[in-house]
Amino acid sequence: MNRLDKQLKKMVLEFQKGEVTEYHIYKALARRTKSDNNRDVLSRIAEEELRHYDIWKNYTGMEIKPDKLKIGFYVMLSALFGVTFCIKLMEGGESRAQDAYERLSRDVPEAAEIQKEEFEHENQLVRMIDEERLAYIGSMVLGLNDALVEFTGALAGFTFALQSSRLIAITGMIMGISASLSMAASEYLSTKTEAEGKSPLKAAFYTGTAYVITVVVLVFPFFFFSNHFLSLGVTLLLAVLLILVFNFYYSVVKELPFKARFLEMLAISMGVAGLSFLIGMIVRNGLGVAH
């Protein structure tokens, strides 16, 4: 280790900690998965990480403890968003370490080989993971997008036309459940017609579930707050949060740019909400709903 200066030694120790932490993350994910194929892939990646840890340990001569908070965080994320999302999120951090690998390779010959394995071999293993929700991500996009656009608009229109939080909530839930069933039925028929090898029932389930969850989140403030304008404000904030979270998830698992998709969906949803609020105002005042 004498041939490495303090700065390089610190860098090696950080990589060593990262490798042992990711080893434990992959082992934890492997234990949690029900798929034999996915368990095998995750176990193979874990062994790669442990081997990299041992290489770094030869240079530092130190045993490093894993970051337990990071392990817990990624296990929690896997329960919410799936294994693929977690792995690709970790890969993003590794790609940002490319410059550090290149600096280290001048003094640590194995660094170049570790970098190659991190960015090539493990990526190939990740592609072997079979996760059902990714096969039906198009159905989830359909349900969530449609619910966001329709309900930010509908609730904005109801807010000015009805001016009663409880009435708006009940109307929204009835409309939302009916619309989710309609969307699920349409997705079932569409998937059955296309014959892409997907299950029409599963496609309908993912579309309907995404729609219902979005509706419940958007309608909830109207059950909680008596002031209908405050409820609408909270609903719009929740809509922005849903758009942010889902587009981040989608951009990570599909390896697509995040910002453009987020801004486009945000502009569409908020634009429809603004127009619907205006329509609600016209209906209330022009058609005598207030009387």
Secondary structure, DSSP 8 states (H G I E B T S, - for coil): -TTS-HHHHHHHHHHHHHHHHHHHHHHHHHHH---HHHHHHHHHHHHHHHHHHHHHHHHH-------HHHHHHHHHHHHHH-HHHHHHHHHHHHHTTHHHHHHHTTT-THHHHHHHIIIIIHHHHHHT---HHHHTHHHHHHHHHHHHHHHHHHHHHHHHHH--HHHHHHHHHHHHHHHHHHHHHHHHHHHHHHT-SS-HHHHHHHHHHHHHHHHHHHHHHHHH-S-HHHHHHHHHHHHHHHHHHHHHHHHHHHT--SHHHHHHHHHHHHHHHHHHHHHHHHHHHHS-TT-
